[in-house]
Amino acid sequence: MKHNQRGVSMHKSRFVALSTAMVTAMAFLLQPVSAQPFDQVTLRLAWIAGFGGDQVPFFLGNAKGFYKEQGIDLKIVDGRGAASNATLLAQKSEQFAVIDANVLALSVGNGLPIRSIGTFVQQAPFDLIYGTKSGINSFADLKGRTVGLQPGEAMTALFSALLTANNVDPSTVRIVSVTGANKPQVLYQGQVDVVGGYVTGEFFRIKLGAPDGFEVQQLLYKDGGITTLNASVATHADLIRDNPDLVKRFMAATVKSWEYANKHPEEAADETLKAAPKSNRTFLLETFGWVVKLSQTDKSIGKPLGWTSEQDWASTLDLLEKYVDLKNRQPTPAYFTNEFIPAR
C-alpha cells in the first residue's frame, strides 16, 4: 500500500512539473511580441538623415513603436550611397539597407547576393534642375547646353537615353562632372545650365537655398519617357533563407510605417526632425510629397506599399541592359521578392 502511495505521489509530482512547464511555455508564446526580447536590427539609409523624403516613414514608424510591436529594436544609421550599401549588405555588415533598385540590379549582376524585399519609390525621381531665366522649357531646349551630372549614378548613365527619347542628339549637349555637395553652387554661379538631381531631395534643397531672385524649375525623366524603379529596402539572400521570420516582421513594420506616413505627413516630418534637427521641415514635407506621388505605378496600384510588379522590374532591367551594361541578367525573381509584403 505504501509502495502504491509512493508511486501515485511520484506520478503527481511529475504531472505537476510537466503542467507547470507547459503553462510557462504557453505564457511565453502567448505574450505580445513587444513583451519578448527585442531583435537588435540596423537599417542603413541611402544618405545622411534628413537628406530626402524617402527617409521620413522609417523615422516615423520607429517613433510610433511600429518596429517594437514586431519585436524589433531598430537603429537607423546614415548611408553613403547605394553602392556602399550594397557592399555592406553583401558583407553582412548590416541586416537591411535602402538601395536604388538600379544599383541593386547592377550589384546582383556583379555577383552580390542581395535582394529587394520591397520597393517604395517605383517611378524614377530623377530630374534636371535649371534656372527659370535660362530659357529652358522642354527637353528640346537642352541642345547646346552644359549639364552637370554626378558620376556613378543611374540617372547619369540613362541621360543619353533620355536625350535620344526626346529627339536630342547627345553630342549636342556638354556634360561636366559635379558632386552632390557642389551642385547648388555650380548652378547658382552659372557654371552649368542644368544639374541632374532628385525631386525627392536635391530639387528642393537647391530651391530653398537659392539666392534672392534665382528661381528654379525641373524636367522629370519620367515625363521624358525614362523611368525605373528606385528606392528599395534590401537584405542579404542568406537572411531571407535563414531568418525569414525576422524579415517578415521587419517588413510588416516598414509597410505599416509607410502607409501611416502617407496619411500623416506632418507628423512624419516632425518625427524626422527630432532625429535630424539640421534638416528643414518644408524640405521634408515637399520631398515626401513627391515620394508619395512616385510610390506606385499603374501596375502596383491597389497593392500594399512596397509591393512591386514583375513587369516593372523587367522594364528596369531592360533599360539597364541597353544603356548601363547590366551584366549576367537573371530572371526577375533573382532581384526581388514580394513574399514579405503583408496582405491588406
N, C-alpha and C positions, 0 to 999 in steps of 0.2 A: 504493500500500500504506500509506504513511504517512497519506494522507488518510483511508483506511478506519479505521485505528487511532485517529486523532483523533476520528472520528465515533462509533466504539464507546465511546471514553473519555467523550465528552460525554454519550452516552446513559446510560452507567453513573452518571455524576455526577448527572444529573437523576433517575434512578431512586432512587439512594441518598437524595437530598434529599427526594424525594416520600415515600419509605418512612419516613424519619425523621419527617417532618411528620405522616404518618398515625399512626405509633406514638405520637407525643407527644399528638395529639388523642385517640386511643383511651385512652391512660393517664389523661388528664384526665377523660374521660367515665366511665371505669370506677372511678375512685377514689370512696370513700364520700362521701355528701353532706356529712358533717361535715368532710371534709378540704378542701372547696371554700370559697371566700369566703362568709361569712355575710351574709344579708339582714338589715339593721337594721330591726326591727319593734317597734312600740309597741302595747300593749294597755292601754286605759283601763278601769279598774274602774268599777262603778256608784257606789261611795263610797270613803272612805278605807280604806287597807289595814288588815286585821284587823277590819273592821266587820261582816262577815257570813260565813256558812258557804259561800256560793256562790263565794267567792274562793279557797278552800283548794286546789282542784285545780290552779289556774294556778300558784300558788307552788310546789306540789309538783313539777309537771311541769317547771318551769323549773329547779328544783334538781336534778332527776334527769337533766337533759340531754336530755329528750324533744324540745324545740324545736331544740336544736343538732343532733340527729340528722337533723332535716329542713332543715338549712342556715339556721336562723333564730337570730339573736341577739335574744332577746326582752327588752324593757324593760316592766315593769309599773308603771303610774302611777296615782295616786289619781284618783277621779272626784268629781263634784259633783252627781250625779243623772242620771237617764236623759234628761231633756230637754236638758241641757247636752251630754251625749254625742252625742245625735242631731245637734245643731247642729255639733259638732266634726267628726263623720264627714262630714256634708254639705259642710262647708268643706274637706274633705280634710286636716284638721289631724292626724288620726290614721288609721292603717290599720284598726284593729279596736277595738271597744268593747263592753262589756256594757251591754245596754239592756233594760228591761222591755218585753216584747212589746206591751203595751198602748200604751205611749208610742211605740214604733216604728210601730205601725199608724196612730196619730193623726198622726205626723210624715209618713208616706208620704201620708196624706190631705191634708196641707198642702203637698205638693209636694217634700219632701226625698227625694233619690234614694238611699235606703239600703235594705238588705235583711238579714233574718236569715239566717245560714248555719248555725245550729244553736241549738236551744233546750234548755237543760239543767235548767231548773225548769219543769215542764209542768203543774203544778197550783198554783193561787194560794196563796201563803204568807201572804195577808192574814189578820190575826186581830184580835180585840177583847180587850184585856187589862184585867183588873179584880181588885180585892182579894177574897180568899175570904170576907171578912166583910161584903161588900157585899149579900149576899142574891141575887146574880145566879147563876143556874144554867143558864139557857137563853136563847134569843133573845127569847122572850116577856117575859122579865124586864127587857128594855131599855125598856119603856114607862115614861115619866115620868123617865127618867134623863138625865144630861148626859154627852155623849160628845165627847171631844177628838179631832179629825181634822186632819190636815195638808193644807192647800190644795194643789191641783195634782196630787195622787196619784190613781192609778186606783182604789185602794180607797175613797177618799173619794167619787169620782164614782159608785161602784157601791153605796154604803151604802144609799141609798133602795131600790135593787133587792133588797138583802139583807133589809131590813125587810119589804118587801112580800111577798117569797117566804116569809116566816115569819109572815105574818098580823099584822104590827105596823104600825099606822098611822104613817108617817113624821112626821106632825105632832105626835105624842105624845112625840117624842124631841128633846131640845135639843142642838144641835151648836155647839161652840165651836172656834175655830181654835187649833191648837198647832203648835209646831215640833218637829223631830226632837230638838233639844237639851233642850227643857223637858218632854217627855212624862213622863219618870220623876217629876219633882218635882211636877207638877200632879196626878198620880195619888196619890203618897205623901201629899200635903198635903190631899187630899180636894176639890180644886177641880173635879175631874170624877169621875164614877163609873167611866168607861171611857176608854181611849185606843186608837186604832187603831194597829196595828203590823204586824210581820212575824215569823212564827215562826222564820224563818231569820236573825233578827238581834235586833230590839228586844225581843221577849218575854224572851229570856234576859239581855239587858242590864238590863232592869227587874227581873227575878227575882234576879239575882246582886247588884244594887246596892241592894236593898230594905232598909230599916231593920229592926232586930230586931222580930219579931212581925208583920211585914207580909208576907203570902204572896199570891202572885198565881196566877191561872188564866186560861184563854183560851177563846174561842169562835172556831173557824176558819170563814172564809167558805165554804170548800168543803163543810163539814159542813152549812151552811145553804143549799146548792144553788147557790152562786155561785162559779164558778171560771173562771179564764182562764189562758192561757199566761203565763209570766213571764220569768225571766232568759234572755236570748238573747245570743249573740255576733253582732254585726252589722258590716257594712262598706259602703263606697260601691259603688253599682252599677257605676261605671267600673272599680274594681279587679277586680271579678268578670269584667268583659269584657276588660280589658287585661292582667291578670296572673293568670289562673285557676290557674296552677301554684303561685304563692305562696299563694293562698287554700287550695288543696288541701293543701299541706304544712303550713300553719298549723293547719288543722282535723284533719289526721292526728295531729299532736302534741297538740292540745287534747283530742280524744276519748280518746287513749291516757292522757293525764293524768287525765281524769275517771274512766275505768274503773279505773286503778291506785289512785286515791284512794279509790274505793268499797271496795276490798279492804284498804287500808292507812290507815284514818282517823287513827290516832295519829301515824304518820309524817307524814301530810299536815298535821296540826295543828302538829307540831314545826317543820316547814319554814316554815309561815306565820308562826310566832312569831319565827323568825330575821329575817324581812322586816318584821314588825310587832311588835316587842317590847313595845309598850304594850298589846297585846291580852291575852286571857286564854285559857289552854289549855282549861279547862272550857267556856267560852263557845264556842270554835271547835268542839270536839267535839260539843256539844249542837246547835249550829246546823247543822253539816254533817250530823249525823244526820237532821235534818228535810229538808235538801236532798236527801239520798238517797231519803227516803220520797216526795218530791214530784217526783222527776226524770223520771218517765214516767207515762203514762196507760194505760188498758186498750187504747188504740189504737196505742200505741208499744212496749208490752212485747214483748220478743223482738228488737227492733231495736237497733242501736248507740246509746249515749247521744248525745243531741243530735238524733237523727232525729225529725222532727215530723210528725204526721198532718195531712193537709189538712183533715180533719173538725174537728180541734181548733182549727186556725186559723179555720175558718169559724164555729165556736161562739164563739170570742173576738170575732170581728168582729161577729157578731150582737148580742152584749151591748153592745159599744161603740157600735154603730149605734143601738141602742134607748135607751141610758141616758147616753151620753157624747158624743153629737153627732159621731160619726165622719163625716168629710167625704170625698166623692169615692171611695166604696168601689169597689175594683177586684177582679178575680179574685184568688184567694188566692196564685197564684204571684208576684204583684207584691210580696208581703210577705216571702216566704221561699223558700229552696231547700234541698233535701237532697242536691244533686249533689256536695257536697264532704265528706259524711259517709262515711268509709271503710267498706267492707263487712266484716263479721266473718269 
